[in-house]
Amino acid sequence: MRQPLKNWFTEPGAYVLVDGQFGSTGKGLMAGYIADLFVRDDGMAFNYVTTNAGPNSGHTAYFRTATPNSVQSGNPVDDHLEKIVTQQLPIAGVFATKYGYPVPMVLNAGAIIDEEILNREHSQYGGKLYVHPCAALIDQVHAVLDKQTTAQIASTGKGVGPAMAQKLMRLDMDCVASKKYLPVLPPGRDSWDNLWDWGTDRVFVETAQGYSLGINSSRFYPYTTSRECTVMQAIADARIPAQMVRKVVATYRTYPIRVGNTQGSSGGCYPDQEETSWEALRLKPELTTVTGRIRRVFTWSRVQFRESIAANRPDAIFLNFMNYIGRSADQADFIEQVVDDYQKVMGRFPEDLLIGHGRRSSDVVVYNV
């Protein structure tokens, strides 16, 4: 089997992880996989990890800790899996810290911060944390204001939209991180406005939420989040020049989901897609990481896939929850269709096609296109 993500982190620049659907495709799993691949054995393959995350999205990964039994038996199945769940900290940064390589984690200017959640996560996982002074801060008023959107469009109700709106009003400094966090720069840097050294820096960018939830989505507005969820938004939030994007991996799931409804709907789907149910799929219902609601589940959309490929132009594809498709022949047909659609948009095959069958990094395999 060839080496996955072969040309990643080989030169200075930005390497971006993005979601191609409605979120919850396994970005946490892929971030942990990348950390396992490039940090666990080789040290700091990337020297920064940055994110624009907010408390309205959660990322889950499983950190593998070898036990005496697994070392003696040589069987990784016996390893202990520690569940890592974050809403603010980047998963790859947490993994790197746990491996003994504390890569600086930068919550960039696009991040939206719930102080209680961030402080709890940092206390739990540690690491070198740096907060951009213009990251938005959430307070209790924002959460109260967000209740209306929770009722009408089934948002997470975490106060993210109102916090961003207050930041955009620019009437005071109470709404940004410099009010509460001392804006300490990473060592050797003298300006937040020119943070990256493109002669040396290899920056891993973790993007929150999913492409189709972008606020400028004409198909789904107002049933969207409060910003765009693309590669370009992610690097703009981190003030990374477009020319410095080296590689992009986009994550997808075989049966896309949307957050569960409340009094109102969380939104519709694509014209070639229909809503199904966990019962119909004979699967255990999934709950959203942030709200704990039962996720709505949909069939695959080729339209969604092609649109997100065109918007993000990923080099690598991660197809997750392949275990939700039963027969191996059906899995092969599905993969062939996905590769064909990618090729029609991009004019070439993906550099890497990764397949996910479970929750661990070891459940991710390389598919030879």
C-alpha positions in Angstrom: 0.0 0.0 0.0 1.4 3.4 -0.9 2.0 6.1 1.6 -1.1 8.3 2.2 -0.9 12.1 1.8 2.6 11.6 0.4 3.4 15.2 -0.4 1.9 16.8 2.6 4.0 19.1 4.8 7.0 18.8 2.5 7.3 22.6 2.0 6.2 25.7 3.7 2.6 26.7 3.2 -1.0 25.9 4.4 -2.5 22.5 4.5 -6.3 22.6 4.9 -9.0 20.2 6.2 -12.5 21.1 5.1 -16.0 19.5 5.3 -17.8 19.0 2.0 -21.3 18.5 3.3 -23.4 19.6 6.3 -20.8 18.9 8.9 -20.2 15.8 11.1 -18.3 14.0 8.3 -15.3 13.0 10.4 -13.1 16.1 10.4 -12.0 15.2 13.9 -11.1 11.6 12.8 -9.1 13.0 9.8 -7.3 15.6 11.9 -6.3 12.9 14.4 -5.3 10.6 11.5 -3.1 13.3 10.1 -1.5 13.9 13.5 -0.9 10.2 13.9 0.6 10.0 10.4 2.9 13.1 10.6 3.5 13.8 14.3 3.5 10.5 16.3 6.6 9.0 14.7 8.2 12.0 12.9 7.8 14.9 15.3 6.5 18.2 14.2 5.8 17.8 10.5 3.8 21.0 10.8 4.8 23.7 13.2 1.4 25.4 13.6 -2.2 24.4 13.7 -4.9 27.0 13.4 -8.7 27.0 13.5 -11.7 29.3 13.2 -13.8 27.0 15.4 -16.7 28.1 17.6 -18.8 26.3 20.2 -21.6 25.6 17.6 -19.5 22.7 16.2 -17.8 19.8 17.8 -15.0 17.5 16.7 -14.4 14.0 17.9 -11.4 11.7 17.6 -10.0 8.7 19.5 -6.5 8.9 20.7 -4.8 5.5 20.9 -2.7 4.7 24.0 -0.8 1.5 23.9 -1.4 -0.8 26.9 1.1 -3.3 28.2 -1.1 -6.1 26.8 -1.1 -4.7 23.3 2.6 -4.1 23.4 3.3 -7.7 24.4 0.8 -9.2 22.0 1.5 -6.7 19.1 -2.3 -6.4 18.7 -3.4 -2.7 18.4 -7.0 -3.8 19.0 -6.1 -4.2 22.7 -5.0 -0.5 22.9 -6.9 1.9 25.0 -8.9 4.5 23.0 -9.3 7.9 24.7 -12.3 9.8 23.3 -11.2 13.4 22.5 -14.1 15.9 22.0 -13.4 19.6 21.3 -15.4 22.6 20.3 -12.6 25.2 20.4 -9.2 23.5 20.3 -8.0 21.9 17.0 -7.9 18.2 17.3 -4.4 17.9 15.6 -3.0 20.3 18.2 -4.4 18.2 21.0 -3.0 15.0 19.5 0.4 16.6 18.9 0.5 17.8 22.6 -0.4 14.3 23.8 2.4 12.9 21.7 4.9 15.2 23.3 5.2 17.6 20.4 3.1 20.7 21.6 2.6 22.4 18.3 1.3 26.0 18.9 -2.5 26.1 18.5 -3.7 29.4 17.1 -7.4 30.3 17.5 -7.4 32.8 14.6 -9.5 36.0 14.0 -12.4 33.9 12.7 -12.8 31.9 15.9 -15.7 32.5 18.2 -14.9 31.8 21.8 -17.0 30.6 24.7 -14.5 31.3 27.5 -15.9 28.5 29.8 -15.6 25.9 27.1 -12.1 27.0 25.9 -10.8 27.2 29.5 -12.1 23.7 30.2 -10.6 22.2 27.1 -7.3 23.9 27.6 -7.2 22.7 31.2 -8.1 19.2 30.2 -5.7 18.8 27.2 -3.0 21.5 27.8 -0.9 22.7 24.9 0.5 25.9 23.6 -2.5 28.1 23.0 -2.6 31.5 21.3 -5.8 33.5 20.8 -6.0 36.2 18.2 -7.1 39.5 19.7 -9.9 39.9 17.2 -11.5 36.5 17.8 -15.2 37.0 18.8 -16.3 36.5 22.4 -19.6 35.1 23.4 -21.4 36.3 26.5 -24.8 35.4 28.2 -26.6 38.0 26.2 -25.6 36.4 22.9 -26.9 33.0 24.0 -30.2 34.6 24.9 -30.5 36.3 21.6 -29.7 33.1 19.8 -32.8 31.3 21.2 -34.9 32.8 18.4 -32.7 31.2 15.7 -32.8 28.0 17.6 -36.6 28.0 17.5 -36.9 29.1 13.9 -34.0 27.4 12.0 -32.9 24.8 14.6 -29.5 26.4 15.1 -27.3 25.2 18.0 -28.2 28.3 20.0 -24.7 28.8 21.3 -24.7 32.5 20.7 -22.2 32.4 17.8 -24.3 34.5 15.3 -25.0 37.4 17.8 -21.4 37.4 18.9 -20.2 37.7 15.4 -22.8 40.4 14.7 -21.6 42.5 17.6 -18.0 42.2 16.4 -19.2 43.4 13.0 -20.9 46.5 14.6 -17.4 47.7 15.9 -19.0 49.8 18.7 -16.7 48.6 21.5 -13.9 46.2 22.4 -15.9 44.1 24.8 -16.9 41.6 22.0 -13.3 40.5 21.0 -10.7 38.4 22.7 -8.3 41.2 23.6 -10.9 42.2 26.3 -10.2 38.9 28.2 -7.1 37.3 26.8 -3.7 38.9 26.9 -2.8 39.0 23.1 0.5 37.1 23.5 2.1 36.3 20.2 3.9 33.0 19.5 7.7 33.2 20.2 9.6 35.0 17.5 6.6 36.8 16.0 6.0 40.5 16.3 2.6 41.1 14.7 -0.7 39.4 14.5 -1.3 41.0 11.1 1.7 39.2 9.6 1.9 36.1 11.8 3.2 33.5 9.4 6.7 33.1 8.0 6.3 31.6 4.6 10.0 30.8 4.4 9.6 28.1 7.1 6.0 27.7 8.4 3.9 24.6 7.6 0.5 25.4 8.9 -2.3 22.9 9.3 -5.7 24.5 9.1 -8.8 22.9 10.6 -12.0 24.3 9.3 -15.3 24.2 11.3 -18.8 23.0 10.1 -19.5 22.1 6.5 -19.6 23.6 3.0 -23.4 23.4 2.5 -24.0 25.3 5.8 -22.3 28.4 4.4 -24.3 31.6 4.9 -24.0 32.4 1.2 -25.6 29.2 0.2 -28.5 30.2 -2.1 -30.0 26.8 -1.8 -30.4 26.8 2.0 -30.3 30.4 3.3 -31.5 31.2 6.0 -31.1 27.5 7.2 -27.3 28.0 7.4 -24.6 28.9 9.8 -23.4 32.5 10.2 -20.4 32.4 7.9 -19.0 30.6 4.9 -17.4 27.1 5.4 -14.9 26.8 2.6 -11.1 26.7 2.2 -11.1 30.3 1.2 -13.0 31.4 4.4 -10.7 29.3 6.5 -7.5 30.9 5.1 -9.0 34.4 5.1 -9.8 34.0 8.8 -6.2 33.0 9.4 -4.9 35.7 7.1 -3.1 33.2 4.9 -2.5 34.1 1.2 -4.3 31.9 -1.3 -1.0 31.3 -3.1 0.3 29.6 0.1 -2.4 26.8 0.1 -0.4 23.6 -0.7 -2.9 20.8 -0.1 -6.5 20.4 0.8 -8.4 17.3 2.1 -12.2 17.3 2.0 -14.3 15.0 4.2 -17.6 13.4 3.2 -19.9 10.7 4.7 -21.9 8.2 2.7 -25.1 9.3 4.3 -24.9 13.1 5.0 -26.6 14.5 8.1 -28.1 17.7 9.3 -28.7 18.8 12.8 -32.0 17.7 14.3 -35.1 19.9 14.1 -36.5 21.9 17.0 -39.7 23.8 16.6 -38.6 24.8 13.2 -36.7 23.0 10.5 -32.9 22.8 10.2 -33.3 23.1 6.4 -33.8 21.1 3.3 -31.6 19.0 1.0 -30.4 18.8 -2.6 -32.7 18.0 -5.5 -31.1 14.6 -6.0 -31.2 13.7 -2.3 -34.0 12.6 0.1 -34.3 12.4 3.8 -34.3 8.9 5.2 -34.2 7.6 8.7 -31.8 5.7 10.9 -34.5 3.0 11.3 -34.7 2.6 7.5 -31.0 2.3 7.3 -31.0 -0.2 10.2 -28.5 1.9 12.0 -28.3 3.2 15.6 -29.4 6.9 15.6 -26.5 9.4 15.8 -26.7 12.4 18.2 -25.1 15.8 17.4 -21.9 16.5 19.3 -23.0 20.0 20.5 -26.8 19.8 21.1 -27.4 16.1 21.6 -30.3 16.0 19.2 -30.9 13.1 16.9 -29.3 13.9 13.6 -31.4 14.0 10.4 -30.0 11.7 7.8 -30.1 11.9 4.0 -29.0 9.9 0.9 -25.9 10.9 -1.0 -26.1 13.8 -3.3 -23.9 14.0 -6.4 -24.9 17.6 -6.9 -23.6 18.5 -3.4 -20.4 16.6 -3.9 -19.7 18.2 -7.3 -20.5 21.7 -6.0 -18.3 21.3 -2.9 -15.4 20.0 -5.0 -15.7 23.0 -7.4 -15.7 25.4 -4.4 -12.9 23.9 -2.4 -10.8 22.0 -5.1 -9.4 19.4 -2.7 -6.4 17.3 -3.6 -7.5 14.4 -1.3 -10.9 13.0 -0.5 -11.9 11.2 2.7 -15.1 9.1 2.4 -16.2 8.2 5.9 -18.9 5.9 7.3 -18.2 3.4 4.4 -19.4 0.7 6.9 -22.9 2.2 6.5 -22.9 0.7 3.0 -23.4 -3.1 3.4 -22.0 -5.1 0.5 -18.4 -4.7 -0.7 -19.7 -4.6 -4.3 -22.0 -1.7 -3.4 -19.1 0.1 -1.8 -17.0 -0.4 -4.9 -19.7 1.0 -7.1 -20.2 4.0 -4.8 -16.4 4.8 -4.8 -16.3 4.5 -8.6 -19.1 7.0 -8.9 -17.4 9.4 -6.5 -14.1 9.3 -8.3 -15.9 9.8 -11.7 -17.6 12.9 -10.4 -14.4 14.2 -8.9 -12.6 13.7 -12.2 -15.4 15.5 -14.2 -15.0 18.6 -11.9 -11.3 18.6 -11.5 -10.1 17.1 -14.7 -7.9 14.6 -12.9 -8.1 11.8 -10.3 -7.7 12.7 -6.6 -4.1 12.4 -5.4 -5.4 10.5 -2.4 -8.6 8.7 -1.6 -9.1 7.7 2.0 -11.9 5.4 3.2 -13.2 5.4 6.8 -14.8 2.3 8.3 -14.8 3.2 12.0 -13.9 5.7 14.7 -10.1 5.0 15.0 -7.2 6.2 12.8 -6.5 2.5 12.1 -10.0 2.3 10.5 -8.9 4.7 7.8 -7.4 3.0 4.7 -6.0 4.2 1.4 -7.9 3.3 -1.7 -5.8 3.0 -4.8 -7.6 4.9 -7.6 
